[in-house]
Amino acid sequence: MVRIGFLPLVDAALPILAHEQGFAAAEGVGIELVRDMTWATVRDRLLYGHTDAAHLIAPLAIATSLGRGRPAVPLSVPFVLGLNGNAVTLSTALAAAVELGDGLADPVVLGERLRAVAVERAAAGTRLRFGVVHRYSSHNYMLRYWLAAAGIQPDRDVEIVVTSPPFAADALAAGEVDGICVGEPWNSIAVDRGVGRIALVTAQIWRRGVEKVLALRADTVAERGDEVAALIRALHRAAAHFVAPDTAEDSAAILSRPEYCNAPPETVLRAITDRVRLARDAEALHIPDFMFQYREAANFPWRSQAAWLYSQMTRWDGTPFSAGEAKAAEGVFRPDLYRAALAGSSATLPGASSKMEGSIGEATGVGATQGRLILGSDRFFDGRAFDPDEIPAYLAGLAE
């Protein structure tokens, strides 16, 4: 039996479906799901042995392994649960102030308008405040990356605070924050309540941004290797099922249940099918690749993605780059375990474990040890590319 901690988010789908649809049982693995309300609690349950694995924000797995904010505990990430799937939602008042149109905003144009409001508010002593789900989250790093590129200095021009995903819409409604960066269904909940307007999706900031992962303690991986491999296979089968068009309504019905997301099935279905309602009573807009699982080896734990997260951790924690820390951060992601578990299956297995992030502009064939792998665009909105072997130079370029 594997106990897996999770938060009520649509991107917890794969372990939930692996359990509910029998993929885990078919691999000889039992799953018990443990629902929590904050990422800190999910992490702590994992560290203290209350759970065996976790649906976790990728940067938190790295921060925990490096000892950021607490004593270090080595974690391993053998499987990525999904890419993208988050959005930046503004309060209705801020959305009006930056003159959002009917569609998704252009990140550059919105950044310019938001900067003007931020400067005005900061001068008046009431800085704009944004909520993210954890200090060590892709939400925090995506938001900061975009704001900084727009000339808005996080922690000086605006405030960034932590709010749990299930309470993000409440924080907007109470006026505690002016915007949130959170996963589904909580942006849509804010929109449907009339307290927020979706301005951007994080896929606009980084087209293939790594999001949630399966995280386990390193000692669990060492002691229960066969069980972990079976779990990886079950999650891979669940991912294939999840992206099949004819399963969307059934998956939405499962995920919306009280013990999981506790959200309206129609709201969950929109997220699964890449349809996002930007404003209350508006028609849902189709956003290709809003959530991204399974295709293009999306569940493969690229070490270069871990390296990018480490670069942002260094940038925003204000700590010096360390080659040793960078190597340790990359080592949290375990492509070796992914390959070993799925060897001989129908899964596509990349030949490399690292790549230049943000360098692909159109569908490109890359080397694979199993199957045929074509990767789509993975661009950052500002056109920068990230070389995991040149982190200091990359950070220096961001500071220019």
Helices and strands as residue ranges (DSSP letters): E 2-6, G 10-12, H 13-20, H 23-26, E 31-35, H 39-47, E 53-57, H 58-66, E 75-80, E 83-84, E 86-91, H 92-97, H 107-123, E 128-132, H 138-149, E 158-162, G 165-167, H 168-173, E 179-183, H 186-192, E 196-201, G 202-204, E 212-217, H 218-223, H 225-243, G 245-247, H 248-255, H 265-272, E 275-276, E 285-286, E 291-292, G 295-297, H 303-317, H 323-332, H 335-342, E 349-350, E 364-366, E 368-370, E 373-375, H 391-398
